[in-house]
Amino acid sequence: MEEFPETSFIALCDGKENNYHTYIKEQGFKGFINKLNFIKDFKAVLDSFVLIPE
């Protein structure tokens, strides 16, 4: 599997008018490039678009 540089971020294709890209544009890259905060921020992005039943 190909490895990505630390500055990479994942773009989601949810078929909803590029909601993820709109979020990135509004929030900027703060936290997404920071490796230590990546997982936390990525989960926050997912939670903002997906309701996961507990």
mmCIF file of the N, C-alpha and C atoms, coordinates in Angstrom:
data_MODEL
# 
_entry.id   MODEL 
# 
loop_
_atom_site.group_PDB 
_atom_site.id 
_atom_site.type_symbol 
_atom_site.label_atom_id 
_atom_site.label_alt_id 
_atom_site.label_comp_id 
_atom_site.label_asym_id 
_atom_site.label_entity_id 
_atom_site.label_seq_id 
_atom_site.pdbx_PDB_ins_code 
_atom_site.Cartn_x 
_atom_site.Cartn_y 
_atom_site.Cartn_z 
_atom_site.occupancy 
_atom_site.B_iso_or_equiv 
_atom_site.pdbx_formal_charge 
_atom_site.auth_seq_id 
_atom_site.auth_comp_id 
_atom_site.auth_asym_id 
_atom_site.auth_atom_id 
_atom_site.pdbx_PDB_model_num 
ATOM 1   N N  . MET A 1 1  ? 0.844   -1.196 0.000  1.00 0.00 ? 1  MET A N  1 
ATOM 2   C CA . MET A 1 1  ? 0.000   0.000  0.000  1.00 0.00 ? 1  MET A CA 1 
ATOM 3   C C  . MET A 1 1  ? 0.882   1.249  0.000  1.00 0.00 ? 1  MET A C  1 
ATOM 4   N N  . GLU A 1 2  ? 0.514   2.209  -0.789 1.00 0.00 ? 2  GLU A N  1 
ATOM 5   C CA . GLU A 1 2  ? 1.309   3.424  -0.916 1.00 0.00 ? 2  GLU A CA 1 
ATOM 6   C C  . GLU A 1 2  ? 1.234   4.249  0.361  1.00 0.00 ? 2  GLU A C  1 
ATOM 7   N N  . GLU A 1 3  ? 2.393   4.772  0.770  1.00 0.00 ? 3  GLU A N  1 
ATOM 8   C CA . GLU A 1 3  ? 2.418   5.611  1.960  1.00 0.00 ? 3  GLU A CA 1 
ATOM 9   C C  . GLU A 1 3  ? 2.287   7.070  1.562  1.00 0.00 ? 3  GLU A C  1 
ATOM 10  N N  . PHE A 1 4  ? 1.619   7.835  2.400  1.00 0.00 ? 4  PHE A N  1 
ATOM 11  C CA . PHE A 1 4  ? 1.402   9.237  2.111  1.00 0.00 ? 4  PHE A CA 1 
ATOM 12  C C  . PHE A 1 4  ? 2.278   10.087 3.016  1.00 0.00 ? 4  PHE A C  1 
ATOM 13  N N  . PRO A 1 5  ? 2.734   11.236 2.536  1.00 0.00 ? 5  PRO A N  1 
ATOM 14  C CA . PRO A 1 5  ? 3.518   12.142 3.381  1.00 0.00 ? 5  PRO A CA 1 
ATOM 15  C C  . PRO A 1 5  ? 2.668   12.674 4.535  1.00 0.00 ? 5  PRO A C  1 
ATOM 16  N N  . GLU A 1 6  ? 3.343   13.184 5.555  1.00 0.00 ? 6  GLU A N  1 
ATOM 17  C CA . GLU A 1 6  ? 2.638   13.637 6.758  1.00 0.00 ? 6  GLU A CA 1 
ATOM 18  C C  . GLU A 1 6  ? 1.651   14.761 6.466  1.00 0.00 ? 6  GLU A C  1 
ATOM 19  N N  . THR A 1 7  ? 1.902   15.504 5.396  1.00 0.00 ? 7  THR A N  1 
ATOM 20  C CA . THR A 1 7  ? 1.044   16.647 5.099  1.00 0.00 ? 7  THR A CA 1 
ATOM 21  C C  . THR A 1 7  ? -0.174  16.271 4.280  1.00 0.00 ? 7  THR A C  1 
ATOM 22  N N  . SER A 1 8  ? -0.332  14.986 4.010  1.00 0.00 ? 8  SER A N  1 
ATOM 23  C CA . SER A 1 8  ? -1.487  14.557 3.226  1.00 0.00 ? 8  SER A CA 1 
ATOM 24  C C  . SER A 1 8  ? -2.763  14.648 4.043  1.00 0.00 ? 8  SER A C  1 
ATOM 25  N N  . PHE A 1 9  ? -3.870  14.839 3.349  1.00 0.00 ? 9  PHE A N  1 
ATOM 26  C CA . PHE A 1 9  ? -5.160  14.730 4.009  1.00 0.00 ? 9  PHE A CA 1 
ATOM 27  C C  . PHE A 1 9  ? -6.081  13.940 3.104  1.00 0.00 ? 9  PHE A C  1 
ATOM 28  N N  . ILE A 1 10 ? -7.114  13.379 3.699  1.00 0.00 ? 10 ILE A N  1 
ATOM 29  C CA . ILE A 1 10 ? -8.008  12.504 2.962  1.00 0.00 ? 10 ILE A CA 1 
ATOM 30  C C  . ILE A 1 10 ? -9.234  13.282 2.507  1.00 0.00 ? 10 ILE A C  1 
ATOM 31  N N  . ALA A 1 11 ? -9.550  13.170 1.236  1.00 0.00 ? 11 ALA A N  1 
ATOM 32  C CA . ALA A 1 11 ? -10.742 13.824 0.708  1.00 0.00 ? 11 ALA A CA 1 
ATOM 33  C C  . ALA A 1 11 ? -11.863 12.800 0.594  1.00 0.00 ? 11 ALA A C  1 
ATOM 34  N N  . LEU A 1 12 ? -12.969 13.088 1.206  1.00 0.00 ? 12 LEU A N  1 
ATOM 35  C CA . LEU A 1 12 ? -14.109 12.180 1.156  1.00 0.00 ? 12 LEU A CA 1 
ATOM 36  C C  . LEU A 1 12 ? -15.006 12.514 -0.022 1.00 0.00 ? 12 LEU A C  1 
ATOM 37  N N  . CYS A 1 13 ? -15.515 11.489 -0.665 1.00 0.00 ? 13 CYS A N  1 
ATOM 38  C CA . CYS A 1 13 ? -16.487 11.684 -1.739 1.00 0.00 ? 13 CYS A CA 1 
ATOM 39  C C  . CYS A 1 13 ? -17.826 11.161 -1.241 1.00 0.00 ? 13 CYS A C  1 
ATOM 40  N N  . ASP A 1 14 ? -18.630 12.039 -0.697 1.00 0.00 ? 14 ASP A N  1 
ATOM 41  C CA . ASP A 1 14 ? -19.908 11.604 -0.134 1.00 0.00 ? 14 ASP A CA 1 
ATOM 42  C C  . ASP A 1 14 ? -21.061 11.886 -1.087 1.00 0.00 ? 14 ASP A C  1 
ATOM 43  N N  . GLY A 1 15 ? -20.758 12.461 -2.258 1.00 0.00 ? 15 GLY A N  1 
ATOM 44  C CA . GLY A 1 15 ? -21.805 12.741 -3.231 1.00 0.00 ? 15 GLY A CA 1 
ATOM 45  C C  . GLY A 1 15 ? -22.753 13.843 -2.798 1.00 0.00 ? 15 GLY A C  1 
ATOM 46  N N  . LYS A 1 16 ? -22.327 14.665 -1.855 1.00 0.00 ? 16 LYS A N  1 
ATOM 47  C CA . LYS A 1 16 ? -23.202 15.724 -1.345 1.00 0.00 ? 16 LYS A CA 1 
ATOM 48  C C  . LYS A 1 16 ? -22.602 17.100 -1.617 1.00 0.00 ? 16 LYS A C  1 
ATOM 49  N N  . GLU A 1 17 ? -22.399 17.413 -2.887 1.00 0.00 ? 17 GLU A N  1 
ATOM 50  C CA . GLU A 1 17 ? -21.945 18.751 -3.274 1.00 0.00 ? 17 GLU A CA 1 
ATOM 51  C C  . GLU A 1 17 ? -20.633 19.139 -2.607 1.00 0.00 ? 17 GLU A C  1 
ATOM 52  N N  . ASN A 1 18 ? -19.712 18.173 -2.499 1.00 0.00 ? 18 ASN A N  1 
ATOM 53  C CA . ASN A 1 18 ? -18.389 18.467 -1.939 1.00 0.00 ? 18 ASN A CA 1 
ATOM 54  C C  . ASN A 1 18 ? -18.461 19.089 -0.543 1.00 0.00 ? 18 ASN A C  1 
ATOM 55  N N  . ASN A 1 19 ? -19.284 18.515 0.326  1.00 0.00 ? 19 ASN A N  1 
ATOM 56  C CA . ASN A 1 19 ? -19.401 19.029 1.689  1.00 0.00 ? 19 ASN A CA 1 
ATOM 57  C C  . ASN A 1 19 ? -18.059 19.061 2.400  1.00 0.00 ? 19 ASN A C  1 
ATOM 58  N N  . TYR A 1 20 ? -17.263 18.002 2.208  1.00 0.00 ? 20 TYR A N  1 
ATOM 59  C CA . TYR A 1 20 ? -15.971 17.936 2.890  1.00 0.00 ? 20 TYR A CA 1 
ATOM 60  C C  . TYR A 1 20 ? -15.057 19.056 2.419  1.00 0.00 ? 20 TYR A C  1 
ATOM 61  N N  . HIS A 1 21 ? -15.032 19.288 1.102  1.00 0.00 ? 21 HIS A N  1 
ATOM 62  C CA . HIS A 1 21 ? -14.167 20.335 0.577  1.00 0.00 ? 21 HIS A CA 1 
ATOM 63  C C  . HIS A 1 21 ? -14.636 21.712 1.033  1.00 0.00 ? 21 HIS A C  1 
ATOM 64  N N  . THR A 1 22 ? -15.939 21.889 1.143  1.00 0.00 ? 22 THR A N  1 
ATOM 65  C CA . THR A 1 22 ? -16.476 23.141 1.658  1.00 0.00 ? 22 THR A CA 1 
ATOM 66  C C  . THR A 1 22 ? -16.046 23.333 3.105  1.00 0.00 ? 22 THR A C  1 
ATOM 67  N N  . TYR A 1 23 ? -16.089 22.252 3.885  1.00 0.00 ? 23 TYR A N  1 
ATOM 68  C CA . TYR A 1 23 ? -15.650 22.306 5.278  1.00 0.00 ? 23 TYR A CA 1 
ATOM 69  C C  . TYR A 1 23 ? -14.185 22.705 5.369  1.00 0.00 ? 23 TYR A C  1 
ATOM 70  N N  . ILE A 1 24 ? -13.356 22.079 4.522  1.00 0.00 ? 24 ILE A N  1 
ATOM 71  C CA . ILE A 1 24 ? -11.928 22.388 4.522  1.00 0.00 ? 24 ILE A CA 1 
ATOM 72  C C  . ILE A 1 24 ? -11.702 23.854 4.182  1.00 0.00 ? 24 ILE A C  1 
ATOM 73  N N  . LYS A 1 25 ? -12.437 24.346 3.199  1.00 0.00 ? 25 LYS A N  1 
ATOM 74  C CA . LYS A 1 25 ? -12.269 25.740 2.785  1.00 0.00 ? 25 LYS A CA 1 
ATOM 75  C C  . LYS A 1 25 ? -12.653 26.687 3.912  1.00 0.00 ? 25 LYS A C  1 
ATOM 76  N N  . GLU A 1 26 ? -13.699 26.349 4.638  1.00 0.00 ? 26 GLU A N  1 
ATOM 77  C CA . GLU A 1 26 ? -14.159 27.205 5.729  1.00 0.00 ? 26 GLU A CA 1 
ATOM 78  C C  . GLU A 1 26 ? -13.233 27.129 6.941  1.00 0.00 ? 26 GLU A C  1 
ATOM 79  N N  . GLN A 1 27 ? -12.745 25.932 7.223  1.00 0.00 ? 27 GLN A N  1 
ATOM 80  C CA . GLN A 1 27 ? -11.936 25.737 8.417  1.00 0.00 ? 27 GLN A CA 1 
ATOM 81  C C  . GLN A 1 27 ? -10.449 25.962 8.160  1.00 0.00 ? 27 GLN A C  1 
ATOM 82  N N  . GLY A 1 28 ? -10.050 25.936 6.882  1.00 0.00 ? 28 GLY A N  1 
ATOM 83  C CA . GLY A 1 28 ? -8.635  26.003 6.570  1.00 0.00 ? 28 GLY A CA 1 
ATOM 84  C C  . GLY A 1 28 ? -7.984  24.661 6.845  1.00 0.00 ? 28 GLY A C  1 
ATOM 85  N N  . PHE A 1 29 ? -6.657  24.637 6.807  1.00 0.00 ? 29 PHE A N  1 
ATOM 86  C CA . PHE A 1 29 ? -5.954  23.370 6.990  1.00 0.00 ? 29 PHE A CA 1 
ATOM 87  C C  . PHE A 1 29 ? -5.494  23.176 8.428  1.00 0.00 ? 29 PHE A C  1 
ATOM 88  N N  . LYS A 1 30 ? -5.893  24.068 9.325  1.00 0.00 ? 30 LYS A N  1 
ATOM 89  C CA . LYS A 1 30 ? -5.468  23.966 10.719 1.00 0.00 ? 30 LYS A CA 1 
ATOM 90  C C  . LYS A 1 30 ? -5.894  22.629 11.298 1.00 0.00 ? 30 LYS A C  1 
ATOM 91  N N  . GLY A 1 31 ? -4.946  21.909 11.862 1.00 0.00 ? 31 GLY A N  1 
ATOM 92  C CA . GLY A 1 31 ? -5.250  20.627 12.485 1.00 0.00 ? 31 GLY A CA 1 
ATOM 93  C C  . GLY A 1 31 ? -5.172  19.471 11.515 1.00 0.00 ? 31 GLY A C  1 
ATOM 94  N N  . PHE A 1 32 ? -5.534  19.685 10.257 1.00 0.00 ? 32 PHE A N  1 
ATOM 95  C CA . PHE A 1 32 ? -5.518  18.576 9.308  1.00 0.00 ? 32 PHE A CA 1 
ATOM 96  C C  . PHE A 1 32 ? -4.104  18.200 8.921  1.00 0.00 ? 32 PHE A C  1 
ATOM 97  N N  . ILE A 1 33 ? -3.208  19.176 8.902  1.00 0.00 ? 33 ILE A N  1 
ATOM 98  C CA . ILE A 1 33 ? -1.819  18.891 8.567  1.00 0.00 ? 33 ILE A CA 1 
ATOM 99  C C  . ILE A 1 33 ? -1.055  18.453 9.817  1.00 0.00 ? 33 ILE A C  1 
ATOM 100 N N  . ASN A 1 34 ? -1.541  18.843 10.968 1.00 0.00 ? 34 ASN A N  1 
ATOM 101 C CA . ASN A 1 34 ? -0.890  18.459 12.215 1.00 0.00 ? 34 ASN A CA 1 
ATOM 102 C C  . ASN A 1 34 ? -1.145  16.984 12.475 1.00 0.00 ? 34 ASN A C  1 
ATOM 103 N N  . LYS A 1 35 ? -0.083  16.200 12.386 1.00 0.00 ? 35 LYS A N  1 
ATOM 104 C CA . LYS A 1 35 ? -0.222  14.744 12.483 1.00 0.00 ? 35 LYS A CA 1 
ATOM 105 C C  . LYS A 1 35 ? -0.847  14.309 13.806 1.00 0.00 ? 35 LYS A C  1 
ATOM 106 N N  . LEU A 1 36 ? -0.514  14.998 14.886 1.00 0.00 ? 36 LEU A N  1 
ATOM 107 C CA . LEU A 1 36 ? -1.024  14.610 16.198 1.00 0.00 ? 36 LEU A CA 1 
ATOM 108 C C  . LEU A 1 36 ? -2.526  14.826 16.323 1.00 0.00 ? 36 LEU A C  1 
ATOM 109 N N  . ASN A 1 37 ? -3.033  15.802 15.598 1.00 0.00 ? 37 ASN A N  1 
ATOM 110 C CA . ASN A 1 37 ? -4.457  16.116 15.698 1.00 0.00 ? 37 ASN A CA 1 
ATOM 111 C C  . ASN A 1 37 ? -5.275  15.544 14.559 1.00 0.00 ? 37 ASN A C  1 
ATOM 112 N N  . PHE A 1 38 ? -4.606  14.863 13.612 1.00 0.00 ? 38 PHE A N  1 
ATOM 113 C CA . PHE A 1 38 ? -5.294  14.426 12.398 1.00 0.00 ? 38 PHE A CA 1 
ATOM 114 C C  . PHE A 1 38 ? -6.478  13.520 12.696 1.00 0.00 ? 38 PHE A C  1 
ATOM 115 N N  . ILE A 1 39 ? -6.262  12.482 13.495 1.00 0.00 ? 39 ILE A N  1 
ATOM 116 C CA . ILE A 1 39 ? -7.328  11.513 13.754 1.00 0.00 ? 39 ILE A CA 1 
ATOM 117 C C  . ILE A 1 39 ? -8.507  12.171 14.461 1.00 0.00 ? 39 ILE A C  1 
ATOM 118 N N  . LYS A 1 40 ? -8.211  12.998 15.450 1.00 0.00 ? 40 LYS A N  1 
ATOM 119 C CA . LYS A 1 40 ? -9.279  13.682 16.183 1.00 0.00 ? 40 LYS A CA 1 
ATOM 120 C C  . LYS A 1 40 ? -10.095 14.573 15.251 1.00 0.00 ? 40 LYS A C  1 
ATOM 121 N N  . ASP A 1 41 ? -9.399  15.349 14.425 1.00 0.00 ? 41 ASP A N  1 
ATOM 122 C CA . ASP A 1 41 ? -10.089 16.259 13.520 1.00 0.00 ? 41 ASP A CA 1 
ATOM 123 C C  . ASP A 1 41 ? -10.843 15.506 12.438 1.00 0.00 ? 41 ASP A C  1 
ATOM 124 N N  . PHE A 1 42 ? -10.234 14.412 11.951 1.00 0.00 ? 42 PHE A N  1 
ATOM 125 C CA . PHE A 1 42 ? -10.889 13.621 10.915 1.00 0.00 ? 42 PHE A CA 1 
ATOM 126 C C  . PHE A 1 42 ? -12.181 13.023 11.447 1.00 0.00 ? 42 PHE A C  1 
ATOM 127 N N  . LYS A 1 43 ? -12.145 12.533 12.693 1.00 0.00 ? 43 LYS A N  1 
ATOM 128 C CA . LYS A 1 43 ? -13.351 11.988 13.309 1.00 0.00 ? 43 LYS A CA 1 
ATOM 129 C C  . LYS A 1 43 ? -14.406 13.084 13.477 1.00 0.00 ? 43 LYS A C  1 
ATOM 130 N N  . ALA A 1 44 ? -13.971 14.280 13.832 1.00 0.00 ? 44 ALA A N  1 
ATOM 131 C CA . ALA A 1 44 ? -14.902 15.393 13.983 1.00 0.00 ? 44 ALA A CA 1 
ATOM 132 C C  . ALA A 1 44 ? -15.578 15.724 12.657 1.00 0.00 ? 44 ALA A C  1 
ATOM 133 N N  . VAL A 1 45 ? -14.804 15.634 11.570 1.00 0.00 ? 45 VAL A N  1 
ATOM 134 C CA . VAL A 1 45 ? -15.376 15.877 10.247 1.00 0.00 ? 45 VAL A CA 1 
ATOM 135 C C  . VAL A 1 45 ? -16.415 14.815 9.924  1.00 0.00 ? 45 VAL A C  1 
ATOM 136 N N  . LEU A 1 46 ? -16.070 13.553 10.188 1.00 0.00 ? 46 LEU A N  1 
ATOM 137 C CA . LEU A 1 46 ? -17.020 12.472 9.927  1.00 0.00 ? 46 LEU A CA 1 
ATOM 138 C C  . LEU A 1 46 ? -18.286 12.655 10.750 1.00 0.00 ? 46 LEU A C  1 
ATOM 139 N N  . ASP A 1 47 ? -18.109 13.001 12.026 1.00 0.00 ? 47 ASP A N  1 
ATOM 140 C CA . ASP A 1 47 ? -19.260 13.186 12.907 1.00 0.00 ? 47 ASP A CA 1 
ATOM 141 C C  . ASP A 1 47 ? -20.153 14.332 12.437 1.00 0.00 ? 47 ASP A C  1 
ATOM 142 N N  . SER A 1 48 ? -19.557 15.312 11.754 1.00 0.00 ? 48 SER A N  1 
ATOM 143 C CA . SER A 1 48 ? -20.349 16.453 11.296 1.00 0.00 ? 48 SER A CA 1 
ATOM 144 C C  . SER A 1 48 ? -21.232 16.092 10.108 1.00 0.00 ? 48 SER A C  1 
ATOM 145 N N  . PHE A 1 49 ? -20.911 14.983 9.423  1.00 0.00 ? 49 PHE A N  1 
ATOM 146 C CA . PHE A 1 49 ? -21.686 14.589 8.245  1.00 0.00 ? 49 PHE A CA 1 
ATOM 147 C C  . PHE A 1 49 ? -22.463 13.295 8.442  1.00 0.00 ? 49 PHE A C  1 
ATOM 148 N N  . VAL A 1 50 ? -22.033 12.484 9.393  1.00 0.00 ? 50 VAL A N  1 
ATOM 149 C CA . VAL A 1 50 ? -22.633 11.160 9.555  1.00 0.00 ? 50 VAL A CA 1 
ATOM 150 C C  . VAL A 1 50 ? -23.129 10.986 10.983 1.00 0.00 ? 50 VAL A C  1 
ATOM 151 N N  . LEU A 1 51 ? -24.360 10.544 11.125 1.00 0.00 ? 51 LEU A N  1 
ATOM 152 C CA . LEU A 1 51 ? -24.892 10.226 12.447 1.00 0.00 ? 51 LEU A CA 1 
ATOM 153 C C  . LEU A 1 51 ? -24.737 8.733  12.676 1.00 0.00 ? 51 LEU A C  1 
ATOM 154 N N  . ILE A 1 52 ? -23.892 8.385  13.638 1.00 0.00 ? 52 ILE A N  1 
ATOM 155 C CA . ILE A 1 52 ? -23.628 6.977  13.908 1.00 0.00 ? 52 ILE A CA 1 
ATOM 156 C C  . ILE A 1 52 ? -24.426 6.543  15.132 1.00 0.00 ? 52 ILE A C  1 
ATOM 157 N N  . PRO A 1 53 ? -25.349 5.599  14.966 1.00 0.00 ? 53 PRO A N  1 
ATOM 158 C CA . PRO A 1 53 ? -26.131 5.113  16.111 1.00 0.00 ? 53 PRO A CA 1 
ATOM 159 C C  . PRO A 1 53 ? -25.238 4.406  17.117 1.00 0.00 ? 53 PRO A C  1 
ATOM 160 N N  . GLU A 1 54 ? -25.472 4.660  18.383 1.00 0.00 ? 54 GLU A N  1 
ATOM 161 C CA . GLU A 1 54 ? -24.631 4.045  19.416 1.00 0.00 ? 54 GLU A CA 1 
ATOM 162 C C  . GLU A 1 54 ? -25.249 2.753  19.915 1.00 0.00 ? 54 GLU A C  1 
# 
